[in-house]
Amino acid sequence: EMPPADGVSIIRELVDLFLESAPERIGQIGEAINDPGRLAFHAHALKSMGLNLGAKRVVEISQQLEGLGRSGELNGAPGLLRELEDAFSQTKVHLLPFRDR
């Protein structure tokens, strides 16, 4: 229930930023799926973005991917990437109504 600033609420701005940036970051995670350092970096960035909106499932999976990247053990990364893509799709459906307030 934050009042709009210049006709646009802060929540809407955060939702817009997440919906615009997350797909690109998920793509970067996919490109880095075999590069532990890059995987950890991009997963950490997505985790941070998700924390801003309370996107719990996106945050959980990003954290798992970040951990795999940091450990160098990437065997489970492709499956987690698919889960992340699904979680983002579900999160997007829940965020769109906040955008239109």
The first five atom37 places (N, CA, C, CB, O) and aatype in JSON, in Angstrom:
{
  "aatype": [6, 12, 14, 14, 0, 3, 7, 19, 15, 9, 9, 1, 6, 10, 19, 3, 10, 13, 10, 6, 15, 0, 14, 6, 1, 9, 7, 5, 9, 7, 6, 0, 9, 2, 3, 14, 7, 1, 10, 0, 13, 8, 0, 8, 0, 10, 11, 15, 12, 7, 10, 2, 10, 7, 0, 11, 1, 19, 19, 6, 9, 15, 5, 5, 10, 6, 7, 10, 7, 1, 15, 7, 6, 10, 2, 7, 0, 14, 7, 10, 10, 1, 6, 10, 6, 3, 0, 13, 15, 5, 16, 11, 19, 8, 10, 10, 14, 13, 1, 3, 1],
  "atom_mask": [
    [1, 1, 1, 1, 1],
    [1, 1, 1, 1, 1],
    [1, 1, 1, 1, 1],
    [1, 1, 1, 1, 1],
    [1, 1, 1, 1, 1],
    [1, 1, 1, 1, 1],
    [1, 1, 1, 0, 1],
    [1, 1, 1, 1, 1],
    [1, 1, 1, 1, 1],
    [1, 1, 1, 1, 1],
    [1, 1, 1, 1, 1],
    [1, 1, 1, 1, 1],
    [1, 1, 1, 1, 1],
    [1, 1, 1, 1, 1],
    [1, 1, 1, 1, 1],
    [1, 1, 1, 1, 1],
    [1, 1, 1, 1, 1],
    [1, 1, 1, 1, 1],
    [1, 1, 1, 1, 1],
    [1, 1, 1, 1, 1],
    [1, 1, 1, 1, 1],
    [1, 1, 1, 1, 1],
    [1, 1, 1, 1, 1],
    [1, 1, 1, 1, 1],
    [1, 1, 1, 1, 1],
    [1, 1, 1, 1, 1],
    [1, 1, 1, 0, 1],
    [1, 1, 1, 1, 1],
    [1, 1, 1, 1, 1],
    [1, 1, 1, 0, 1],
    [1, 1, 1, 1, 1],
    [1, 1, 1, 1, 1],
    [1, 1, 1, 1, 1],
    [1, 1, 1, 1, 1],
    [1, 1, 1, 1, 1],
    [1, 1, 1, 1, 1],
    [1, 1, 1, 0, 1],
    [1, 1, 1, 1, 1],
    [1, 1, 1, 1, 1],
    [1, 1, 1, 1, 1],
    [1, 1, 1, 1, 1],
    [1, 1, 1, 1, 1],
    [1, 1, 1, 1, 1],
    [1, 1, 1, 1, 1],
    [1, 1, 1, 1, 1],
    [1, 1, 1, 1, 1],
    [1, 1, 1, 1, 1],
    [1, 1, 1, 1, 1],
    [1, 1, 1, 1, 1],
    [1, 1, 1, 0, 1],
    [1, 1, 1, 1, 1],
    [1, 1, 1, 1, 1],
    [1, 1, 1, 1, 1],
    [1, 1, 1, 0, 1],
    [1, 1, 1, 1, 1],
    [1, 1, 1, 1, 1],
    [1, 1, 1, 1, 1],
    [1, 1, 1, 1, 1],
    [1, 1, 1, 1, 1],
    [1, 1, 1, 1, 1],
    [1, 1, 1, 1, 1],
    [1, 1, 1, 1, 1],
    [1, 1, 1, 1, 1],
    [1, 1, 1, 1, 1],
    [1, 1, 1, 1, 1],
    [1, 1, 1, 1, 1],
    [1, 1, 1, 0, 1],
    [1, 1, 1, 1, 1],
    [1, 1, 1, 0, 1],
    [1, 1, 1, 1, 1],
    [1, 1, 1, 1, 1],
    [1, 1, 1, 0, 1],
    [1, 1, 1, 1, 1],
    [1, 1, 1, 1, 1],
    [1, 1, 1, 1, 1],
    [1, 1, 1, 0, 1],
    [1, 1, 1, 1, 1],
    [1, 1, 1, 1, 1],
    [1, 1, 1, 0, 1],
    [1, 1, 1, 1, 1],
    [1, 1, 1, 1, 1],
    [1, 1, 1, 1, 1],
    [1, 1, 1, 1, 1],
    [1, 1, 1, 1, 1],
    [1, 1, 1, 1, 1],
    [1, 1, 1, 1, 1],
    [1, 1, 1, 1, 1],
    [1, 1, 1, 1, 1],
    [1, 1, 1, 1, 1],
    [1, 1, 1, 1, 1],
    [1, 1, 1, 1, 1],
    [1, 1, 1, 1, 1],
    [1, 1, 1, 1, 1],
    [1, 1, 1, 1, 1],
    [1, 1, 1, 1, 1],
    [1, 1, 1, 1, 1],
    [1, 1, 1, 1, 1],
    [1, 1, 1, 1, 1],
    [1, 1, 1, 1, 1],
    [1, 1, 1, 1, 1],
    [1, 1, 1, 1, 1]
  ],
  "atom_positions": [
    [[0.82, -1.2, 0.0], [0.0, 0.0, 0.0], [0.86, 1.26, 0.0], [-0.94, 0.0, 1.21], [0.59, 2.21, 0.73]],
    [[1.9, 1.26, -0.81], [2.76, 2.44, -0.89], [2.18, 3.41, -1.91], [4.22, 2.04, -1.27], [1.75, 2.99, -2.99]],
    [[2.14, 4.7, -1.58], [1.58, 5.67, -2.51], [2.45, 5.81, -3.76], [1.42, 7.03, -1.83], [3.67, 5.69, -3.68]],
    [[1.82, 6.05, -4.9], [2.58, 6.2, -6.14], [3.46, 7.45, -6.1], [1.63, 6.26, -7.33], [3.09, 8.48, -5.54]],
    [[4.61, 7.34, -6.71], [5.49, 8.49, -6.92], [5.51, 8.75, -8.41], [6.94, 8.23, -6.35], [5.92, 7.88, -9.19]],
    [[5.09, 9.91, -8.82], [4.99, 10.24, -10.24], [4.09, 9.26, -10.98], [6.38, 10.26, -10.88], [4.33, 8.95, -12.15]],
    [[3.07, 8.77, -10.31], [2.09, 7.89, -10.96], [2.5, 6.43, -11.04], [0.0, 0.0, 0.0], [1.73, 5.6, -11.53]],
    [[3.69, 6.09, -10.56], [4.15, 4.71, -10.62], [4.58, 4.28, -9.22], [5.34, 4.55, -11.65], [5.4, 4.94, -8.59]],
    [[4.02, 3.19, -8.73], [4.36, 2.74, -7.39], [5.73, 2.06, -7.39], [3.28, 1.77, -6.85], [6.2, 1.56, -8.41]],
    [[6.35, 2.05, -6.24], [7.64, 1.39, -6.09], [7.49, -0.11, -6.36], [8.22, 1.63, -4.68], [8.37, -0.73, -6.97]],
    [[6.39, -0.68, -5.9], [6.14, -2.11, -6.14], [6.1, -2.39, -7.63], [4.82, -2.57, -5.46], [6.7, -3.36, -8.11]],
    [[5.4, -1.55, -8.36], [5.31, -1.76, -9.81], [6.69, -1.67, -10.45], [4.36, -0.72, -10.46], [7.02, -2.46, -11.33]],
    [[7.49, -0.71, -10.01], [8.84, -0.58, -10.55], [9.67, -1.82, -10.26], [9.52, 0.66, -9.98], [10.4, -2.3, -11.13]],
    [[9.58, -2.34, -9.03], [10.32, -3.54, -8.67], [9.86, -4.75, -9.48], [10.18, -3.83, -7.18], [10.68, -5.54, -9.96]],
    [[8.55, -4.88, -9.63], [8.01, -5.99, -10.42], [8.46, -5.88, -11.87], [6.47, -6.02, -10.33], [8.9, -6.87, -12.46]],
    [[8.35, -4.68, -12.44], [8.79, -4.48, -13.82], [10.26, -4.84, -14.0], [8.56, -3.03, -14.25], [10.62, -5.54, -14.94]],
    [[11.08, -4.37, -13.09], [12.51, -4.64, -13.18], [12.79, -6.14, -13.1], [13.26, -3.91, -12.06], [13.6, -6.67, -13.86]],
    [[12.11, -6.82, -12.18], [12.3, -8.26, -12.04], [11.84, -9.0, -13.3], [11.54, -8.78, -10.81], [12.55, -9.87, -13.8]],
    [[10.65, -8.64, -13.81], [10.12, -9.34, -14.98], [10.94, -9.08, -16.23], [8.69, -8.91, -15.21], [10.97, -9.91, -17.13]],
    [[11.6, -7.93, -16.29], [12.45, -7.63, -17.44], [13.83, -8.26, -17.31], [12.59, -6.12, -17.61], [14.4, -8.72, -18.3]],
    [[14.37, -8.28, -16.1], [15.76, -8.7, -15.89], [15.93, -10.19, -15.64], [16.34, -7.95, -14.75], [16.93, -10.78, -16.05]],
    [[14.98, -10.81, -14.97], [15.12, -12.21, -14.59], [15.29, -13.15, -15.79], [13.93, -12.64, -13.79], [16.14, -14.03, -15.74]],
    [[14.51, -13.0, -16.87], [14.71, -13.92, -18.0], [16.12, -13.85, -18.58], [13.7, -13.62, -19.09], [16.7, -14.87, -18.96]],
    [[16.66, -12.64, -18.65], [18.04, -12.5, -19.15], [19.01, -13.19, -18.21], [18.41, -11.0, -19.32], [19.93, -13.88, -18.65]],
    [[18.82, -13.01, -16.91], [19.71, -13.62, -15.92], [19.58, -15.14, -15.97], [19.4, -13.09, -14.5], [20.58, -15.85, -15.84]],
    [[18.36, -15.65, -16.14], [18.17, -17.1, -16.26], [18.89, -17.63, -17.5], [16.66, -17.46, -16.31], [19.48, -18.71, -17.47]],
    [[18.84, -16.86, -18.58], [19.58, -17.23, -19.79], [21.08, -17.27, -19.54], [0.0, 0.0, 0.0], [21.77, -18.16, -20.04]],
    [[21.58, -16.32, -18.77], [23.01, -16.29, -18.44], [23.38, -17.49, -17.57], [23.37, -14.98, -17.72], [24.47, -18.05, -17.7]],
    [[22.47, -17.87, -16.68], [22.71, -19.07, -15.86], [22.81, -20.29, -16.78], [21.58, -19.27, -14.81], [23.69, -21.14, -16.61]],
    [[21.9, -20.37, -17.75], [21.94, -21.49, -18.7], [23.23, -21.53, -19.5], [0.0, 0.0, 0.0], [23.78, -22.6, -19.75]],
    [[23.71, -20.36, -19.91], [24.97, -20.29, -20.67], [26.16, -20.67, -19.79], [25.17, -18.88, -21.24], [27.18, -21.15, -20.3]],
    [[26.05, -20.46, -18.49], [27.15, -20.71, -17.56], [27.03, -22.06, -16.85], [27.23, -19.6, -16.53], [27.72, -22.31, -15.87]],
    [[26.16, -22.91, -17.33], [25.83, -24.15, -16.63], [27.06, -25.05, -16.41], [24.76, -24.91, -17.4], [27.06, -25.89, -15.51]],
    [[28.09, -24.89, -17.24], [29.31, -25.68, -17.11], [30.5, -24.85, -16.64], [29.64, -26.35, -18.42], [31.64, -25.32, -16.68]],
    [[30.24, -23.64, -16.19], [31.3, -22.73, -15.73], [30.99, -22.34, -14.28], [31.41, -21.46, -16.65], [30.2, -21.44, -14.04]],
    [[31.61, -23.02, -13.32], [31.24, -22.83, -11.91], [31.26, -21.37, -11.44], [32.17, -23.62, -11.05], [30.33, -20.93, -10.76]],
    [[32.28, -20.62, -11.79], [32.38, -19.24, -11.33], [31.28, -18.36, -11.88], [0.0, 0.0, 0.0], [30.67, -17.59, -11.13]],
    [[31.02, -18.47, -13.16], [29.96, -17.68, -13.79], [28.59, -18.12, -13.3], [30.03, -17.79, -15.32], [27.7, -17.29, -13.09]],
    [[28.42, -19.43, -13.11], [27.15, -19.94, -12.6], [26.86, -19.35, -11.22], [27.17, -21.5, -12.53], [25.75, -18.87, -10.97]],
    [[27.84, -19.38, -10.35], [27.65, -18.83, -9.0], [27.34, -17.34, -9.06], [28.92, -19.08, -8.14], [26.47, -16.85, -8.33]],
    [[28.03, -16.62, -9.93], [27.83, -15.17, -10.04], [26.4, -14.84, -10.49], [28.84, -14.57, -11.03], [25.72, -14.03, -9.85]],
    [[25.95, -15.46, -11.56], [24.62, -15.16, -12.1], [23.51, -15.67, -11.18], [24.46, -15.77, -13.5], [22.47, -15.02, -11.04]],
    [[23.71, -16.82, -10.57], [22.71, -17.34, -9.64], [22.6, -16.42, -8.42], [23.08, -18.78, -9.2], [21.5, -16.17, -7.93]],
    [[23.72, -15.92, -7.95], [23.7, -14.99, -6.81], [22.94, -13.72, -7.17], [25.13, -14.65, -6.37], [22.15, -13.22, -6.37]],
    [[23.17, -13.2, -8.37], [22.48, -11.98, -8.8], [20.98, -12.21, -8.88], [23.02, -11.52, -10.16], [20.2, -11.35, -8.45]],
    [[20.55, -13.34, -9.43], [19.12, -13.64, -9.51], [18.52, -13.83, -8.12], [18.87, -14.89, -10.38], [17.4, -13.4, -7.86]],
    [[19.26, -14.48, -7.25], [18.8, -14.66, -5.88], [18.53, -13.31, -5.23], [19.84, -15.46, -5.05], [17.5, -13.12, -4.58]],
    [[19.43, -12.39, -5.4], [19.26, -11.05, -4.83], [18.03, -10.35, -5.39], [20.5, -10.2, -5.1], [17.29, -9.72, -4.65]],
    [[17.82, -10.47, -6.69], [16.64, -9.86, -7.31], [15.37, -10.48, -6.73], [16.67, -10.03, -8.85], [14.41, -9.76, -6.43]],
    [[15.36, -11.79, -6.58], [14.19, -12.48, -6.05], [13.89, -12.11, -4.61], [0.0, 0.0, 0.0], [12.73, -12.05, -4.21]],
    [[14.94, -11.88, -3.83], [14.75, -11.49, -2.43], [14.0, -10.17, -2.31], [16.1, -11.4, -1.71], [13.23, -9.98, -1.37]],
    [[14.23, -9.27, -3.24], [13.55, -7.97, -3.21], [12.03, -8.1, -3.3], [14.04, -7.11, -4.35], [11.3, -7.25, -2.8]],
    [[11.56, -9.18, -3.93], [10.13, -9.35, -4.13], [9.54, -10.51, -3.34], [9.85, -9.55, -5.59], [8.33, -10.76, -3.41]],
    [[10.35, -11.21, -2.61], [9.84, -12.36, -1.88], [9.52, -13.54, -2.76], [0.0, 0.0, 0.0], [8.63, -14.33, -2.45]],
    [[10.23, -13.66, -3.87], [10.03, -14.78, -4.8], [10.77, -15.99, -4.24], [10.55, -14.41, -6.25], [11.86, -16.34, -4.7]],
    [[10.17, -16.63, -3.26], [10.84, -17.65, -2.46], [11.4, -18.81, -3.27], [9.9, -18.19, -1.44], [12.55, -19.21, -3.07]],
    [[10.61, -19.35, -4.17], [11.08, -20.53, -4.93], [12.24, -20.16, -5.85], [9.91, -21.14, -5.76], [13.2, -20.91, -5.97]],
    [[12.15, -19.0, -6.5], [13.25, -18.53, -7.35], [14.51, -18.35, -6.5], [12.87, -17.19, -8.07], [15.6, -18.72, -6.91]],
    [[14.34, -17.79, -5.31], [15.47, -17.57, -4.41], [16.08, -18.91, -4.0], [15.03, -16.77, -3.17], [17.3, -19.07, -4.02]],
    [[15.24, -19.87, -3.61], [15.73, -21.18, -3.16], [16.54, -21.87, -4.24], [14.56, -22.07, -2.74], [17.64, -22.38, -3.98]],
    [[16.01, -21.9, -5.45], [16.7, -22.6, -6.54], [17.97, -21.85, -6.93], [15.77, -22.75, -7.76], [19.0, -22.47, -7.21]],
    [[17.9, -20.53, -6.96], [19.09, -19.74, -7.27], [20.19, -20.0, -6.25], [18.76, -18.24, -7.32], [21.36, -20.12, -6.59]],
    [[19.79, -20.09, -4.99], [20.76, -20.36, -3.93], [21.39, -21.74, -4.11], [20.07, -20.27, -2.54], [22.59, -21.9, -3.9]],
    [[20.6, -22.72, -4.51], [21.14, -24.06, -4.76], [22.13, -24.02, -5.93], [20.0, -25.05, -5.05], [23.19, -24.63, -5.87]],
    [[21.76, -23.3, -7.0], [22.66, -23.19, -8.15], [23.94, -22.45, -7.77], [21.96, -22.47, -9.31], [25.03, -22.81, -8.21]],
    [[23.8, -21.42, -6.97], [24.98, -20.69, -6.51], [25.9, -21.63, -5.72], [24.57, -19.47, -5.64], [27.12, -21.61, -5.9]],
    [[25.32, -22.43, -4.86], [26.1, -23.38, -4.07], [26.83, -24.39, -4.95], [0.0, 0.0, 0.0], [27.99, -24.73, -4.69]],
    [[26.14, -24.88, -5.99], [26.8, -25.81, -6.91], [27.98, -25.13, -7.6], [25.8, -26.34, -7.96], [29.05, -25.71, -7.73]],
    [[27.76, -23.89, -8.04], [28.84, -23.16, -8.69], [30.02, -22.97, -7.76], [0.0, 0.0, 0.0], [31.17, -23.14, -8.17]],
    [[29.75, -22.61, -6.52], [30.84, -22.37, -5.56], [31.59, -23.67, -5.23], [30.27, -21.76, -4.27], [32.8, -23.65, -4.98]],
    [[30.87, -24.79, -5.23], [31.52, -26.07, -4.91], [32.21, -26.68, -6.12], [30.49, -27.05, -4.36], [33.09, -27.53, -5.98]],
    [[31.81, -26.24, -7.32], [32.38, -26.82, -8.53], [31.71, -28.12, -8.93], [0.0, 0.0, 0.0], [32.1, -28.74, -9.93]],
    [[30.73, -28.56, -8.17], [30.0, -29.8, -8.45], [28.73, -29.44, -9.22], [29.66, -30.57, -7.11], [27.75, -29.02, -8.62]],
    [[28.75, -29.61, -10.53], [27.67, -29.1, -11.38], [26.71, -30.17, -11.87], [28.26, -28.4, -12.56], [25.88, -29.88, -12.73]],
    [[26.79, -31.39, -11.36], [25.95, -32.48, -11.86], [24.46, -32.17, -11.81], [26.23, -33.73, -11.08], [23.74, -32.51, -12.75]],
    [[23.98, -31.55, -10.76], [22.55, -31.28, -10.64], [22.1, -29.98, -11.26], [0.0, 0.0, 0.0], [20.91, -29.65, -11.23]],
    [[23.02, -29.22, -11.83], [22.69, -27.89, -12.32], [21.65, -27.88, -13.45], [23.94, -27.21, -12.8], [20.74, -27.05, -13.4]],
    [[21.73, -28.74, -14.45], [20.72, -28.69, -15.51], [19.29, -28.91, -15.01], [21.03, -29.73, -16.56], [18.36, -28.24, -15.46]],
    [[19.11, -29.84, -14.09], [17.78, -30.08, -13.53], [17.29, -28.88, -12.74], [0.0, 0.0, 0.0], [16.11, -28.52, -12.82]],
    [[18.19, -28.26, -11.97], [17.81, -27.07, -11.22], [17.47, -25.91, -12.15], [18.93, -26.66, -10.26], [16.59, -25.11, -11.86]],
    [[18.17, -25.82, -13.27], [17.86, -24.77, -14.24], [16.43, -24.93, -14.76], [18.86, -24.79, -15.41], [15.71, -23.95, -14.88]],
    [[16.03, -26.15, -15.05], [14.65, -26.39, -15.51], [13.65, -26.01, -14.42], [14.47, -27.87, -15.93], [12.62, -25.41, -14.7]],
    [[13.96, -26.37, -13.17], [13.1, -25.98, -12.05], [13.03, -24.47, -11.91], [13.61, -26.6, -10.73], [11.96, -23.91, -11.63]],
    [[14.15, -23.8, -12.12], [14.2, -22.35, -12.03], [13.33, -21.71, -13.1], [15.64, -21.86, -12.16], [12.6, -20.75, -12.82]],
    [[13.4, -22.22, -14.3], [12.56, -21.69, -15.39], [11.09, -21.85, -15.05], [12.88, -22.4, -16.72], [10.3, -20.93, -15.28]],
    [[10.7, -23.01, -14.52], [9.31, -23.24, -14.12], [8.91, -22.32, -12.97], [9.1, -24.7, -13.71], [7.81, -21.75, -12.97]],
    [[9.79, -22.17, -12.0], [9.5, -21.31, -10.84], [9.33, -19.87, -11.28], [10.63, -21.42, -9.79], [8.45, -19.17, -10.77]],
    [[10.15, -19.41, -12.22], [10.0, -18.05, -12.71], [8.66, -17.87, -13.41], [11.15, -17.68, -13.65], [7.98, -16.87, -13.2]],
    [[8.27, -18.84, -14.23], [6.97, -18.76, -14.92], [5.82, -18.65, -13.93], [6.77, -19.98, -15.83], [4.9, -17.86, -14.12]],
    [[5.87, -19.45, -12.88], [4.82, -19.41, -11.86], [4.86, -18.09, -11.09], [4.97, -20.59, -10.89], [3.81, -17.51, -10.79]],
    [[6.05, -17.62, -10.78], [6.2, -16.36, -10.05], [5.68, -15.2, -10.88], [7.67, -16.13, -9.68], [5.03, -14.3, -10.35]],
    [[5.96, -15.23, -12.16], [5.5, -14.16, -13.06], [3.99, -14.03, -13.01], [5.97, -14.44, -14.5], [3.46, -12.92, -12.96]],
    [[3.29, -15.15, -13.03], [1.82, -15.15, -12.98], [1.33, -14.46, -11.7], [1.27, -16.6, -13.05], [0.34, -13.72, -11.72]],
    [[2.04, -14.7, -10.6], [1.64, -14.1, -9.32], [2.03, -12.63, -9.2], [2.25, -14.88, -8.18], [1.4, -11.88, -8.45]],
    [[3.06, -12.22, -9.93], [3.52, -10.83, -9.84], [2.75, -9.89, -10.74], [4.99, -10.75, -10.17], [2.63, -8.71, -10.42]],
    [[2.23, -10.36, -11.84], [1.56, -9.48, -12.79], [0.41, -8.67, -12.17], [1.02, -10.3, -13.95], [0.28, -7.49, -12.49]],
    [[-0.4, -9.25, -11.29], [-1.46, -8.44, -10.67], [-0.91, -7.26, -9.84], [-2.32, -9.33, -9.79], [-1.55, -6.21, -9.77]],
    [[0.25, -7.42, -9.22], [0.86, -6.33, -8.46], [1.32, -5.21, -9.38], [2.05, -6.84, -7.63], [1.32, -4.04, -9.0]],
    [[1.7, -5.57, -10.58], [2.17, -4.6, -11.55], [1.05, -3.67, -11.99], [2.77, -5.3, -12.75], [1.29, -2.5, -12.27]],
    [[-0.15, -4.19, -12.04], [-1.28, -3.44, -12.58], [-2.03, -2.64, -11.53], [-2.22, -4.37, -13.25], [-3.08, -2.07, -11.83]],
    [[-1.53, -2.58, -10.32], [-2.23, -1.84, -9.26], [-2.06, -0.35, -9.43], [-1.73, -2.26, -7.89], [-2.58, 0.42, -8.62]]
  ]
}
